[in-house]
Every structure is written in structure tokens, then in C-alpha cells.
Amino acid sequence: MRRFLSLLILLLISATLTTAQVKSVAQYTEQVQALASRADIKIANAYIDRNHESIMREWIAITEINAPSGHEQPRAKYIESLLRKYHLENIHYDAAGNLIALRKGTGGGPVIVFDAHLDTVFQPGLQIKATIRDGKVYAPGIGDDTRNIEALLATIRALDEAKIKTKGDLFFVFTVEEETTFKGVNNYVKENKGKIDQYIALDGGYEGFTYAGIGINWYRHHFIGPGGHTRSQTPPYSATLPLARAIERIYQLRVPTRPPSNLNIGMLGGSAVVNAKAADAWFTLDLRSTSNQVIADLEKQIQIILNEEAARAGMKAKTELISASPAAVIPGHRESYLVRLAEAVHRVMGFDPPITNAGSNNSSAALLAGISSISTGAGPCAGAHSLTENCEIEPLYKGIKKILLLEVALAGVE
């Protein structure tokens, strides 16, 4: 009987919490629906509807300015020239090369940052020419992250057109080197920590958003041996042998799917010529998880494999840590004001949003600094980081409206 009563109490508590959460979501949704029904928001949305063609032209123009990580300035200068036509203040570059602009609020509201990164993964000198067919636009970098750069620019113009005054300050930050080192966002967060209330990274996504960052560690593992000529009797083996054995065993490891985790061996290297036994054979490892403990456990298992295979071949194992970014999780963030309000915005826009904790973008830097942050995007795209990258055209305009509604919902309006 006592066990039954305990179970009943637990069920009642669970039901009460669930009801409270549903009410909370409903309240936020009602609040955002009222906001979306305002005349000035409708004027802003009408501006977006009237300007599909000019938005499309600008989106393509930005995409066709190649911007490899570390070489973003030509694209940044073009965007700066656009920003200077709008009702913005303090347009400038910071020490990292980020382009920053402020849309000043009337006061009494929070400080909100919207970030879209400038850089792409493509090599310097690549000539980019967008093509349109079957309702899609094709070009390297058209989605990652140019769709979101264009979304921010379009929302600024729509806010100006509707003469919308937000209570809070809106900072628009166009960051550098997101694809490589996170130099841009790390610098911005370091310089402004304590001044930011919410940070929204626009980088992928459309129907939903992420509220936590996945941990990402990159390694280069080496096997070191004496090397030699193909015909040499000693040493007997190339360092590629323990490398091959280790790779096979690593791919047999059980990688959890709950929590979301991934493992990939992407690059290999050995001797510089065909007729030499490698004295240094290496491979890279990309390890990801929303749990730092999972990453640590996999690291240990991999190190055991490396040591065993090196000893088996009479060689040594050496590991370089290329970069490390821990899982970025704020306890209770799923129930935070930002996440609940963002969920309401997505629902009001007609989405049933997937809300996940496995983001991999600039929002992680904000979360690691203790700043409430999410990542989302303005449109559905495919083929990211490839020459065949493409985006659906029509959904972008709805995505721009979603970003605009998120801006005014977070910053508040007069």
C-alpha cells in the first residue's frame, strides 16, 4: 500500500509539472501571437513580401563574394556598405575582424545579440556563380551562412520600414572564422561578457533550434617507427600497419546515440614517397558528444588501442590535441525564458519545432560563458560545405519573418 501511495504521489507531481510547463508554453505563445498581430509587425512582414526579388539578388551577391576563414574582409566590406544605409549606430570592426552594428533601443529592455558568420569553408580564389532551378538556388556557401546574413539585413530594413522601436538594444554581429577556430565569437564574447542578456547564433536550422552545444575535440594521432626502404629487411614494417589496425578497432567502438555522440577519422598521412616505409603515420580524429563524460570515456578507450597497437609493432604512439571545445550546457536552460520564448515564436510561425541540445556553432561560446543562447536559421538548405550546396528559395522569406519576430519578442517593443 505504501509503495502504491508513493507511486501515486510521483504520478501526481509529474502531472502537475507537465501541466505547469504546458501553461507556460501557452502563455508565451499567447504573448507572441499578440505581438505578431500588431499593425507595425504586419507592415514589416509586408515589406518582406514586396521585396522577394531584391532580397534574392542581395543574397546571391553576398554569396558570390568568396569568404574563406581568415579572408572575410571583402565580404565584410560589402556588408558594411549596406549597413551604413540603415538606421544603425556604432558600425565598426573589433580586434578579431568581426563586423558589428547596433540598433539602439529606447531603454528599459535587454541587450540581444544576433550573430551570423561571414566565413565559408572554400579555398581562396574560388569563383562562385549562383544558379537557380526548380525552386532552389545553388552555390557554394549559399546556405552556410549567407542565408542568415541576408536574413539579418532584410530584418533590419523591415524594422526600419515599419518604424518599429524596440526597448532593448539589438546588436548585429557578423563574425569571422566560425568554420575553423571560433576566433570571432570567442573574442566578441570575451570583450562583452556581462553586457549580453541573450545570444542568438544564426547558422543552419529552420523549423526548430538548439539550446546547448555539442562538445567537439579534434586530435592527430601518430605512430612513430624507424622507417626504411620498401626492400629493407629491417625495420620490418611501415608505421602504416599499426595505424590501419588501430583505425579498424576504433571504428568497432560503441559510440552512444543517447546522448548524441559521433566519431570520425577524416585525414590520413604517411611517408612522402611511394617506396618508403612510413616513419610517422598519422590520422585525425573528430570526437563529438553532448556529454563531456562520453568524450572522456572514448578518449581512454582510444588511447588504450593506440598504445596496444604501437607496442605490437614495436613503435611509439603520440597524440596531438588540435582543438578542444567542451559540451556547452547551462543547467535548466531548456526551461529558460529564451528557450520558452523561442519555442513560442516558432509555434506562432506555424512550426512544430524540433528543439535539441546538439548545436555546433557560435552559440557554444556564449553558453560556455554562461550567456543564455540558442542557434537557429532562416531556411532549409542541403549539401553544406560542398560545391553543390543549395537552398529552397520560398521558405527563406518565412524564415526572415521568423527571425524578425524573434528579434522584437526578445528586445520588446514600444
Residue pairs with C-beta under 8 A, 6 or more apart in sequence:
21 335
24 335
24 340
25 340
25 343
25 344
25 347
28 340
28 341
28 343
28 344
29 344
29 347
29 348
31 344
31 409
32 341
32 344
32 345
32 347
32 348
32 405
32 409
33 348
35 41
35 405
35 408
35 409
35 413
36 348
36 405
38 413
40 162
40 163
40 164
40 413
41 162
41 164
41 404
41 405
41 408
43 161
43 162
44 155
44 158
44 159
44 161
44 162
44 164
44 404
45 158
45 401
45 404
47 157
47 158
47 161
47 162
48 55
48 154
48 158
48 397
48 400
48 401
48 404
49 397
51 154
51 157
52 397
55 150
55 154
55 396
55 397
55 400
56 137
56 393
58 82
58 150
58 153
59 137
59 142
59 146
59 147
59 150
59 396
60 130
60 137
60 139
60 142
61 78
62 75
62 78
62 79
62 146
62 149
62 150
63 128
63 130
63 139
63 140
63 141
63 142
63 146
64 128
64 129
64 130
64 139
65 74
65 75
65 78
65 128
66 74
66 75
66 120
66 122
66 124
66 125
66 126
66 127
66 128
66 141
67 74
67 75
67 76
67 118
67 119
67 120
67 141
68 119
68 120
68 121
68 122
68 123
68 124
68 126
69 119
69 120
69 121
69 176
69 177
69 178
69 179
69 180
69 181
70 119
70 176
70 177
70 180
71 119
71 124
72 97
72 118
72 119
72 176
72 177
73 97
75 118
76 93
76 97
76 99
76 118
76 174
76 176
79 99
79 118
79 149
79 153
79 174
80 91
80 99
82 153
83 91
83 99
83 101
83 153
83 156
83 172
84 91
86 101
86 156
86 157
86 160
87 103
87 160
88 101
88 102
88 103
88 156
88 172
89 101
89 102
89 103
89 104
90 100
90 101
90 102
91 99
91 100
91 101
91 102
92 99
92 100
93 99
93 100
94 100
94 187
94 188
94 191
95 187
95 191
96 175
96 176
96 177
96 183
96 184
96 186
96 187
96 188
97 176
97 184
98 173
98 174
98 175
98 176
98 184
98 187
98 188
99 118
99 173
99 174
100 171
100 172
100 173
100 174
100 188
101 171
101 172
102 169
102 170
102 171
102 172
103 156
103 159
103 166
103 169
103 170
103 171
103 172
104 169
105 165
105 166
105 167
105 168
105 169
105 170
105 411
105 412
106 165
106 166
106 167
106 414
107 167
108 167
108 168
108 412
109 166
109 167
109 168
109 169
109 411
109 412
110 168
110 169
110 197
110 198
110 410
110 411
110 412
111 168
111 169
111 171
111 195
111 196
111 197
111 198
112 168
112 169
112 170
112 171
112 196
112 197
112 198
112 199
112 200
112 407
112 410
112 411
113 171
113 173
113 188
113 192
113 196
113 198
113 199
113 200
113 366
114 152
114 170
114 171
114 172
114 173
114 200
114 202
114 403
114 407
115 173
115 174
115 175
115 185
115 188
115 199
115 200
115 201
115 202
115 203
115 362
116 145
116 148
116 149
116 151
116 152
116 173
116 174
116 175
116 201
116 202
116 203
117 145
117 174
117 175
117 176
117 177
117 178
117 179
117 184
117 185
117 203
117 361
117 362
118 145
118 149
118 174
118 175
118 176
118 184
119 176
119 177
119 178
119 179
119 180
120 140
120 141
120 144
120 145
120 179
121 141
121 144
121 179
121 385
122 128
122 140
122 141
126 140
128 139
128 140
128 141
129 139
130 137
130 138
130 139
130 142
131 137
131 138
131 139
132 138
132 393
135 392
135 393
135 394
136 390
136 391
136 392
136 393
137 390
137 391
137 393
138 388
138 389
138 390
139 389
139 390
140 386
140 387
140 389
141 389
142 381
142 389
142 390
142 391
143 204
143 379
143 381
143 382
143 383
143 384
143 389
143 390
143 391
144 203
144 204
144 381
144 384
144 385
144 389
145 178
145 202
145 203
145 204
147 377
147 378
147 379
147 381
147 391
147 396
147 399
148 202
148 203
148 377
148 378
149 174
150 378
150 396
150 400
151 202
151 377
151 378
151 379
151 396
151 399
151 400
151 403
152 172
152 174
152 202
152 403
154 400
155 400
155 403
155 404
155 407
156 172
158 400
158 404
159 166
159 404
159 407
159 408
164 408
164 413
165 413
165 414
166 407
166 408
166 411
166 412
166 413
166 414
167 411
167 412
167 413
167 414
168 197
168 410
168 411
168 412
169 411
170 407
170 411
171 196
173 188
175 184
175 185
175 188
175 362
176 183
176 184
177 183
177 184
178 184
178 185
178 203
178 361
178 362
181 323
182 325
182 362
182 364
182 365
184 362
185 201
185 362
185 365
185 366
186 365
189 196
189 199
189 365
189 366
189 369
189 371
190 369
193 369
193 370
193 371
196 366
196 371
197 371
197 372
198 338
198 371
198 372
198 373
198 410
199 363
199 366
199 371
199 372
199 373
200 363
200 373
200 374
200 375
200 376
200 406
200 410
201 359
201 361
201 362
201 363
201 366
201 373
201 374
201 375
202 375
202 376
202 377
202 378
202 403
203 361
203 362
203 363
203 375
203 377
204 361
204 375
204 377
204 381
204 384
205 375
205 376
205 377
206 376
206 377
206 378
206 379
206 380
206 395
206 399
207 346
207 351
207 352
207 353
207 354
207 380
208 346
208 351
208 353
208 354
208 355
208 356
208 376
209 342
209 346
209 353
209 355
209 356
209 374
209 375
209 376
210 355
210 356
210 357
210 358
210 359
210 363
210 374
210 375
210 376
211 333
211 334
211 336
211 338
211 339
211 355
211 356
211 357
211 359
211 373
211 374
212 290
212 327
212 328
212 329
212 330
212 333
212 357
212 358
212 359
212 367
213 325
213 327
213 328
213 329
213 358
213 359
213 360
213 361
213 363
213 364
213 367
213 368
214 260
214 288
214 289
214 290
214 327
214 357
214 358
214 359
214 360
214 364
215 288
215 289
215 290
215 291
215 292
215 295
215 325
215 326
215 327
215 328
216 286
216 287
216 288
216 323
216 324
216 325
216 360
217 286
217 287
217 288
217 295
217 299
217 321
217 323
217 324
217 325
218 284
218 285
218 286
218 287
218 321
218 322
218 323
218 324
219 284
219 285
219 287
219 319
219 320
219 321
219 322
220 282
220 283
220 284
220 285
220 319
220 320
220 322
221 246
221 282
221 283
221 284
221 285
221 302
221 306
221 317
221 318
221 319
221 320
222 280
222 281
222 282
222 317
222 318
222 319
222 320
223 239
223 240
223 242
223 243
223 246
223 280
223 281
223 282
223 306
223 309
223 310
223 313
223 315
223 316
223 317
223 318
224 239
224 279
224 280
224 315
224 316
224 317
224 318
225 235
225 237
225 238
225 239
225 277
225 278
225 279
225 280
225 281
225 313
225 314
225 315
225 316
226 234
226 235
226 279
227 235
227 238
227 239
227 271
227 276
227 277
227 278
227 279
227 280
228 234
228 235
228 276
228 277
228 279
229 275
229 276
229 277
230 275
230 276
230 277
232 277
235 277
235 314
237 277
237 313
238 270
238 271
238 276
238 277
238 278
238 281
239 270
239 277
239 278
239 279
239 280
239 281
239 313
239 315
240 270
240 277
240 278
240 281
241 313
242 281
242 309
242 310
242 312
242 313
242 315
242 317
243 268
243 270
243 281
243 282
243 283
243 309
245 309
245 312
246 283
246 305
246 306
246 309
247 265
247 283
249 305
249 309
250 263
250 265
250 285
250 302
250 305
251 263
251 265
253 263
253 298
253 301
253 302
255 261
255 262
255 263
255 298
256 289
256 291
256 294
259 289
259 290
259 291
259 294
259 357
260 289
260 290
260 356
260 357
260 358
261 288
261 289
261 290
261 291
261 294
261 295
261 298
262 286
262 287
262 288
262 289
263 285
263 286
263 287
263 288
263 298
264 285
264 286
265 283
265 284
265 285
265 286
266 284
266 286
267 283
267 284
268 281
268 282
268 283
269 280
269 281
269 282
269 283
270 278
270 280
270 281
270 282
271 277
271 278
271 279
271 281
284 322
285 302
287 295
287 298
287 299
288 295
288 360
289 295
289 298
289 327
290 327
290 329
290 357
290 358
291 327
292 326
292 327
295 326
295 327
303 319
306 317
306 319
307 317
309 317
310 316
310 317
325 364
325 368
326 368
328 359
328 363
328 364
328 365
328 367
328 368
329 357
329 367
330 336
330 367
330 370
330 372
333 339
333 367
333 372
334 355
334 357
336 372
337 372
338 372
338 373
338 374
338 410
339 355
339 372
339 374
341 409
341 410
342 374
342 376
342 406
343 353
343 355
344 409
345 402
345 405
345 406
345 409
346 353
346 402
347 353
348 405
349 398
349 401
349 402
349 405
351 402
359 374
359 375
361 375
362 375
363 373
363 374
363 375
366 372
366 373
367 373
376 402
376 403
376 406
377 399
378 396
378 399
378 400
378 402
378 403
379 391
379 392
379 395
379 396
379 399
380 391
380 392
380 395
381 389
381 390
381 391
381 392
382 389
382 390
382 391
383 389
383 390
